[in-house]
Amino acid sequence: MIIFLLLLFVILLILVSCVRIVPQAQALVVERVGAYLSTWSVGIHFLFPFVDRVAKRVTLKEQVVDFDPQPVITKDNVTMRIDTVVFFQITDPKLFAYGVENPIMAIENLTATTLRNIIGDLELDQTLTSRETINTKMRASLDVATDPWGIKVNRVELKNIIPPAAIQDAMEKQMKAERERREAILKAEGEKKSTILVAEGKKESAILDAEANKQAAILHAEAEKERRIREAEGAAEAILKVQKANADGIRFLKEAGADAAVLQLKSLEAFKEAANGKATKIIIPSEIQGIAGLVKSIAEVAAEEK
């Protein structure tokens, strides 16, 4: 009974060991008697005891490999070091298991060779400014070369380009000169804008001063005009009042029945008032001259009688 139980336990262990569960994003390459049998994908699978075995467990997720810097020479004989990053994915587990002995090392060597070929056709300046072009060419070359290994290269990136120390010093000096040039340009533009703003401010101030002077002159002219109009209106009104008073006096004389002699005397009084003014020459009608003589004669007779 003990032997039977031991045998049963061993058989159960063998059966359990023959069960394989393949998780997501993985695949198993299975061999039977040393020869390729099949590729198991996600799910539960059973191995034939002592005959089948799992030759390789393959990860189907995208993988990233960062290779060490590789020395390369440009077209103008400048030696530099470039390190690359390769993003790849296993598409065929069987080819990956049997295509090449060490796939990662093979990809690294292939990357270094392809990089040297591409950089050898470019000059230093082109190498420093054409990363995207270099990445595209390397990805295309590596993808074709790794296809027989069941590997698809999705992307290749130049992680870092390390030129020689002398080139780095020259580049730093050039960058410093470029920064100083840009600083000088920005400073000159700032001074130019400041000068323009000052000139515009002076122009605006002069315009405002001219407008203010213009408005002041207009207001002064309008005030002078208003003053003269008011003076003219006052003088006209005074003349009208004088004329009205004279007309009223003549009308009163007429209504009182004054004869021609009285009217002539009134005219003489008017000339007397005129003589008191600023006139330097007065023309007196002949009729008034006669009445003036008459008045003088009457005055003399009256004096004699007195």
Residue pairs with C-beta under 8 A, 6 or more apart in sequence:
14 49
15 49
17 47
17 49
18 46
18 47
18 48
18 49
18 52
19 44
19 45
19 46
19 47
20 28
20 40
20 44
20 45
20 46
20 47
20 54
21 43
21 44
21 45
22 28
22 40
22 41
22 42
22 43
22 44
22 45
23 42
24 42
25 59
25 60
25 61
26 42
26 57
26 58
26 59
26 60
27 39
27 40
27 41
27 57
27 58
27 60
27 93
28 39
28 40
28 45
28 54
28 56
28 57
28 58
28 93
29 36
29 39
29 54
29 55
29 56
29 57
29 58
29 93
29 94
29 97
30 36
30 37
30 38
30 39
30 40
30 45
30 47
30 52
30 53
30 54
30 55
31 37
31 52
31 53
31 54
31 55
32 48
32 51
32 52
33 51
36 55
36 94
36 98
37 52
39 93
39 94
47 53
47 54
55 97
56 93
56 96
56 97
58 90
58 93
58 96
58 97
59 90
60 89
60 90
60 93
61 89
62 87
62 88
62 89
62 154
63 87
63 88
63 89
63 90
64 85
64 86
64 87
65 85
65 86
65 88
65 104
65 107
65 108
66 83
66 84
66 85
66 159
67 83
67 84
67 85
67 86
67 108
67 111
67 112
68 83
69 81
69 82
69 83
69 160
69 162
70 81
70 82
70 83
70 84
70 111
70 112
70 115
70 116
71 79
71 80
71 81
72 79
72 80
72 81
72 82
72 115
72 116
72 119
72 120
73 79
73 80
73 116
73 119
73 120
74 80
74 119
74 120
74 122
74 123
74 124
74 127
75 120
75 121
75 122
75 123
76 123
76 124
78 124
78 163
78 164
78 167
79 164
80 119
80 124
80 127
80 161
80 162
80 163
80 164
80 167
81 161
81 162
82 115
82 119
82 158
82 160
82 161
82 162
83 158
83 159
83 160
84 111
84 115
84 138
84 156
84 157
84 158
84 159
85 156
85 157
85 159
86 107
86 111
86 142
86 153
86 155
86 156
87 153
87 154
87 155
87 156
87 157
88 107
88 146
88 151
88 152
88 153
88 154
89 151
89 152
89 154
90 96
90 150
90 151
90 152
91 150
91 151
91 152
92 150
93 150
94 150
95 148
95 149
95 150
96 103
96 149
96 150
96 151
99 148
99 149
99 150
100 106
100 149
103 149
103 151
106 146
106 149
107 142
107 146
107 151
107 153
110 142
110 145
110 146
111 138
111 142
111 156
114 137
114 138
114 141
114 142
114 145
115 134
115 138
118 134
118 137
118 138
118 141
119 127
119 134
122 130
122 134
124 163
124 167
127 134
127 161
128 161
128 163
131 158
131 161
134 158
135 155
135 156
135 157
135 158
138 156
139 153
139 154
139 155
139 156
142 153
142 156
143 152
143 153
146 152
146 153
163 171
246 270
249 266
250 263
250 266
253 262
253 263
253 266
261 291
261 294
264 287
264 288
264 291
265 291
265 295
267 288
268 288
268 291
268 292
268 295
271 282
271 284
271 288
274 282
275 282
284 292
